[in-house]
């Protein structure tokens, strides 16, 4: 079975586990009120609307790759990182004032618009933000519940929960750091790489480590998985930066001008600002972060990414990280199962070539 077939098969199983999990929570919410039932349904629909399920699938392969020495419901456990990831998306969309996610309304926008239909304009924005905060918080907590109710030995669950908590702290630290970097004129590549390590790569790393812990992996196996995951996660974010300015909205499900309008210090911005003329640099900085930037102004920034060779640099950087990740993976001792190693090697290739 090929890489995409293996991924699709595991995605289907993860999605089934998500449906079963949310059915349980919706059933419990029926004891409270119809409002609570609708809220859980909305979270379920947001999570199931799309997504590559990269983190839970990686967790499952890591579990199997180290030998799966402990028994439990690995599919239920794998939901922890998908739910954590989605909780951060709900909050990120509030921070970034995004209206669209995976081809549909962001969670806070869904509730803002619902409030408008029922009660009018006054208070709609605040209500939407409040529901988004609650939705993100609840989704994180559901992730912790998925671990604790997965049926693995208590020691493994405690360690998995510790990694889960650590992953969330890494993401928050990364987003906090990014928020301040976005206000600065100049950001170094080293600062950018640290930011994406915390914001993106560490969650993928903890996904694999949780799988390895639940499977009884050795320290050497976990060290190899950790090194691999950080490099792949950084390559993933660099490709995300490229798609954030050059992707097709119909494919990515997100506007291709949002990173520019939000003023994000992507690797494209970092490298472009290093080589542009002072006039070009000032114009680009003037456009970045303006939500009202015109299509022509957004195109100017894109042109600067190309002219400065920042786009080509980003592509080369992602490829280099991918190659380094593969070498680190092969250091696992004992080696990961043949199927798992091949899947992760293929995954490294996929993250730098994806268009969505």
Residue pairs with C-beta under 8 A, 6 or more apart in sequence:
1 9
3 342
3 343
3 346
3 347
3 350
6 339
6 343
7 57
7 343
7 347
10 53
10 56
10 57
10 60
10 61
11 52
11 53
11 57
13 75
14 53
14 56
14 57
14 60
14 75
14 78
14 79
14 82
15 48
15 53
16 75
17 73
17 75
17 76
17 78
17 79
18 44
18 47
18 48
18 79
18 82
19 44
19 48
21 76
21 79
21 142
21 146
22 40
22 41
22 43
22 44
22 47
25 40
25 142
26 37
26 40
26 41
26 44
29 36
29 37
29 39
29 40
30 37
39 131
39 134
39 135
39 138
42 107
42 110
42 111
42 135
43 107
43 135
43 138
43 139
43 142
46 86
46 90
46 101
46 104
46 107
46 110
46 135
47 82
47 83
47 86
47 139
49 101
49 102
49 103
49 104
50 102
50 103
50 253
51 82
51 85
51 86
51 102
52 356
53 82
54 204
54 236
54 347
55 81
55 82
55 85
55 203
55 204
55 207
56 75
56 78
56 79
56 81
56 82
56 207
57 78
58 204
58 207
58 208
58 211
58 229
58 344
58 347
59 74
59 77
59 78
59 81
59 207
59 208
59 210
59 211
60 74
60 75
60 78
60 211
61 211
61 339
61 340
61 343
61 344
62 207
62 208
62 209
62 210
62 211
62 212
62 215
62 217
62 225
62 340
63 74
63 211
63 212
63 214
63 215
64 215
64 337
64 339
64 340
65 211
65 212
65 215
65 221
65 336
65 337
65 339
65 340
65 341
65 344
66 211
66 212
66 215
66 216
66 217
66 218
66 221
66 336
67 215
67 216
67 217
67 337
68 74
68 215
68 216
69 215
69 216
70 152
70 153
70 156
70 214
70 215
70 216
71 151
71 152
72 150
72 151
72 152
72 153
72 156
72 214
73 150
73 151
74 150
74 211
74 214
76 146
76 149
76 150
76 151
77 146
77 147
77 150
77 152
77 160
77 210
77 214
78 146
78 211
79 142
79 143
79 146
80 143
80 144
80 146
80 147
80 160
80 164
80 210
81 143
81 164
81 167
81 203
81 206
81 207
81 210
82 143
83 139
83 140
83 142
83 143
83 146
84 139
84 140
84 143
84 164
84 167
84 168
84 171
84 203
85 203
86 139
87 136
87 137
87 138
87 139
87 140
87 143
88 136
88 168
88 171
88 175
88 203
89 101
90 106
90 107
90 108
90 132
90 135
90 136
90 139
91 132
91 133
91 136
92 98
92 175
93 101
93 106
93 107
93 108
93 109
93 132
94 106
94 108
94 129
94 132
94 133
94 136
95 175
95 179
96 258
96 262
97 262
97 291
98 106
98 254
98 258
99 105
99 106
99 109
100 106
100 253
100 254
100 255
101 107
101 253
101 254
102 253
102 254
103 253
105 113
106 132
107 131
107 132
107 135
107 136
108 128
108 129
108 131
108 132
108 135
109 128
110 128
111 127
111 128
111 131
111 132
112 124
112 125
112 127
112 128
112 129
113 124
113 128
115 123
115 124
115 127
115 128
116 124
140 168
143 164
144 161
144 164
147 157
147 160
147 161
147 164
147 210
148 157
148 161
150 157
150 214
152 160
152 214
156 213
156 214
156 216
159 213
160 210
160 213
160 214
163 206
163 209
163 210
163 213
164 206
164 210
166 202
166 206
167 202
167 203
167 205
167 206
167 207
170 198
170 199
170 202
170 203
170 206
171 198
171 199
171 202
171 203
173 198
174 195
174 196
174 197
174 198
174 199
174 200
174 202
175 199
177 194
177 195
177 198
177 199
178 195
178 199
178 264
178 265
181 187
181 191
181 192
181 195
181 265
182 262
182 263
182 264
182 265
182 289
184 265
185 273
185 285
186 273
187 265
187 269
187 270
187 273
188 270
189 267
189 270
189 271
192 265
192 266
192 267
192 270
193 234
195 265
196 233
196 234
196 237
196 238
197 230
197 233
197 234
199 237
200 233
200 234
200 236
200 237
200 240
201 229
201 230
201 231
201 232
201 233
201 234
201 236
201 237
202 230
202 233
203 233
204 229
204 230
204 232
204 233
204 236
205 225
205 226
205 229
205 230
205 233
207 229
208 225
208 226
208 228
208 229
209 222
209 225
209 226
209 229
212 221
212 222
212 225
213 222
217 225
218 333
218 334
220 331
220 332
220 333
220 334
221 332
221 333
221 334
221 336
223 331
224 328
224 329
224 330
224 331
224 332
224 333
224 336
225 329
225 332
225 336
227 325
227 328
227 329
227 331
228 325
228 326
228 328
228 329
228 344
228 348
229 325
231 321
231 322
231 324
231 325
231 328
231 348
232 321
232 322
232 325
232 344
232 347
232 348
232 351
234 321
235 317
235 318
235 319
235 321
235 322
235 325
235 348
235 351
235 352
236 351
238 267
238 314
238 317
238 318
238 321
238 352
239 318
239 351
239 352
239 353
239 354
241 259
241 264
241 266
241 267
241 268
241 314
242 268
242 311
242 314
242 315
242 318
243 252
243 256
243 354
243 355
243 356
244 254
244 256
244 258
244 259
244 264
244 266
245 256
245 257
245 259
245 260
245 266
245 268
245 301
245 302
245 305
246 256
246 302
246 305
246 311
247 254
247 256
247 355
247 356
248 256
248 355
249 255
249 256
251 355
251 356
252 355
252 356
253 356
257 293
257 295
257 298
259 266
260 287
260 288
260 293
260 298
260 301
260 302
261 289
261 290
261 291
261 293
261 298
262 289
262 291
263 288
263 289
263 290
267 310
267 313
267 314
267 317
268 305
268 310
268 311
268 314
269 284
269 288
269 310
270 310
271 308
271 309
271 310
271 313
271 314
272 284
272 304
272 305
272 308
272 310
273 281
273 284
273 285
274 308
275 308
275 309
275 310
276 284
276 304
276 307
276 308
280 304
280 307
283 300
284 300
284 301
284 304
287 293
287 297
287 298
287 300
287 301
288 301
290 297
304 310
305 311
315 352
318 351
318 352
319 352
321 352
322 348
322 349
322 351
322 352
325 348
326 345
326 348
329 336
329 341
329 344
329 345
329 348
330 341
332 341
335 341
336 344
